[in-house]
């Protein structure tokens, strides 16, 4: 099974969600519509909306509610990307120039704000206070994660626990929230709700850890859709770097410290060599595998079902993806 299997299995839902997204992007402000569609239409696997669709089908959720939830999640995610690119001074996203590079930081921030507020308008349409509670808490947690990450920039002594806290807040929270929300919409009992929420958290952690590996293993810009070495340029301290720093002799630690603090892209190959020679890639991949195993264990509530099989594959995809 490869990723196209999921796309083929969920084709009708994917097309329906796309139509919902387009309808909610309509605006009488031309720049809002243009910028929103630019990033929403960029090449992307749309893993979050597909995850909502799989769970929506498995739990027999009303399609209108399921699709609206998928739009909410995609808008929140996209808003965070727009804001991230301004903070990180990024030039590439999903294989295209970033919005801030094309239209400027102001447009990127303001359209991000539009998508955030639009997502809350759609939450009101769902008319479910529990959904509102979960998603409002999630957006607040994501914002805290952004601040935590900012505090860790250039901090070479950042430990693994701090790193995991950042990615849980920044990335895994939205996966967790979308899975829990599907359980709420379906009226699931507390056990199923908890297991689905934890499945979301665990695959979110696995996806982000795998993404951090790609920054050091990708061979081309086309493979990851962003500039190679972006984490270095932004002074981001990720798990491969943390492990390499903790397992290097003092002279190498000093080299790593200088590389991060100087943020020179020409030093990237030196950094990558140290990352590789300390077995940091294997350690990081093994950590991702741990979260995938936990995610699969959470899926016992959907054992021997089509949805369970698709969700198992999504978890495995976090480890196997090359982009």
C-alpha angles and dihedrals in degrees: 000000000000132000092272088065090066092045091051093046093050099034096122093049092046092054092046092050090049089055091050091050092051093049093051092049092061111117138163087228106085097204092053092053094043096049094041093051091045093062098031091053094048115115107281138145090231089217095169097054090043090052090053090049094051092050092042091056094043094050096040093239118176104268095228091055093043093050093047090052089051090053092048092052093046092049093049090048093047092048090055090051092052091051093042093055091055093048093044095042087231121179101189133046127169091351095305137091109277120253091247090055093050102037104012136254093286094059092044094053096042096047088047087055089049092054092048093051092042090055090055091051089056090047088059089054089057087058095207119129093197090057090048090050094051096046097042089052090047094053090049091050091049089054090051089051090054090053092047090052090050089054090053095052110125090357100131092181091063107135130222093254092056091047093050090048091053095050093042089055097039102039115005095050094070093047089049093048095049092050093047091047092055088053090051093049089050093048093238122175122258095264095054091043092053094046094049091047091051091046087057093048093048097049089045090057091045092050094050094046090050090048090054089053091053091060087068102032103041114108099200145022089246091060096060102021093232136072114289109247095029090136090055092047090052095045090240117168109214133173098269089054094045093052092045092050093048092049101043128096117251095265091054091045089057090051091050091047092052093046093053095044094047094043093202112164090211087068092058095097091053089051092047092050091055091046090054098043092053092053089241092144093057092045091051093046090050089053090053089050090055091058092045089054090051091049092052090051089055089057095068085101087068097037118157094009131119090243091049091053092049092048090049089054092049088056091050090046088064087067100038103043118115097193 
